[in-house]
Amino acid sequence: MRLDKFLKVSRLIKRRTVANEAGDNARVTVNGRPAKASYDVKVGDRLQIQFGQKTVCVEVLQVSETVRKDDAVGMYREIPAEG
């Protein structure tokens, strides 16, 4: 699944266009490397998302095309920020 779609489906970012811009502007890293919106997300990937001054780090647990709002949190788990 594309990175921008994963961010939207998992509800880490509300809109896919915003997720797309975040990826293209190097505000999202996957496994420590900047990732474009077209990156193919896999289970086990570690995402680091920059929201202004705040950074959110998550590990991908599940990749699904559609998920109910209540189940979206099960697609990832937050992890402590790295260095």
C-alpha positions as CSV (number, residue, x, y, z in Angstrom):
1,M,0.0,0.0,0.0
2,R,1.3,3.5,-0.8
3,L,2.5,5.6,2.1
4,D,0.0,8.4,1.6
5,K,-2.9,5.9,1.5
6,F,-1.6,4.1,4.7
7,L,-1.4,7.4,6.6
8,K,-4.9,8.3,5.6
9,V,-6.5,4.8,6.2
10,S,-4.7,4.5,9.6
11,R,-5.9,8.1,10.4
12,L,-2.4,9.3,11.3
13,I,-3.2,12.1,8.8
14,K,-6.8,13.1,8.0
15,R,-6.5,13.7,4.3
16,R,-4.6,11.9,1.6
17,T,-3.6,15.1,-0.1
18,V,-2.0,16.3,3.1
19,A,-0.3,12.9,3.5
20,N,0.9,13.2,-0.1
21,E,2.4,16.6,0.6
22,A,4.1,15.4,3.8
23,G,5.8,12.6,2.0
24,D,6.9,14.8,-0.9
25,N,8.3,17.5,1.5
26,A,10.5,15.0,3.4
27,R,8.4,15.2,6.6
28,V,8.0,11.4,6.7
29,T,10.8,8.9,7.1
30,V,10.5,5.2,6.8
31,N,13.2,3.1,8.6
32,G,15.3,6.3,9.0
33,R,15.2,7.3,5.3
34,P,13.0,10.1,3.8
35,A,10.2,8.5,1.9
36,K,8.0,9.7,-1.0
37,A,4.2,9.3,-1.0
38,S,4.5,6.4,-3.4
39,Y,6.7,4.3,-1.0
40,D,5.2,0.8,-0.6
41,V,4.5,0.3,3.2
42,K,5.1,-3.1,4.7
43,V,4.4,-4.7,8.1
44,G,7.4,-3.9,10.4
45,D,8.2,-0.6,8.8
46,R,9.0,2.2,11.3
47,L,7.5,5.6,10.3
48,Q,8.5,8.9,11.7
49,I,6.1,11.8,10.9
50,Q,6.9,15.4,11.6
51,F,4.0,17.6,12.6
52,G,5.5,21.0,13.1
53,Q,7.4,20.8,16.4
54,K,6.0,17.3,17.2
55,T,7.3,14.0,15.9
56,V,5.3,10.8,15.9
57,C,7.0,7.5,15.6
58,V,5.0,4.3,14.8
59,E,5.6,0.8,13.8
60,V,3.3,-0.7,11.1
61,L,1.5,-3.8,12.5
62,Q,-1.1,-4.3,9.7
63,V,-1.7,-3.1,6.2
64,S,-5.4,-3.0,5.1
65,E,-7.1,-1.2,2.2
66,T,-10.2,-0.3,4.3
67,V,-10.6,-0.1,8.1
68,R,-13.3,1.1,10.4
69,K,-12.5,4.2,12.4
70,D,-12.4,2.3,15.7
71,D,-10.0,-0.4,14.3
72,A,-7.6,2.1,12.6
73,V,-5.5,2.3,15.8
74,G,-4.7,-1.4,15.4
75,M,-2.8,-0.8,12.2
76,Y,0.2,0.7,14.1
77,R,1.7,1.1,17.5
78,E,3.5,4.2,18.8
79,I,7.1,3.7,19.7
80,P,9.6,6.0,21.5
81,A,11.3,8.6,19.2
82,E,14.7,7.5,18.1
83,G,17.7,9.8,18.9
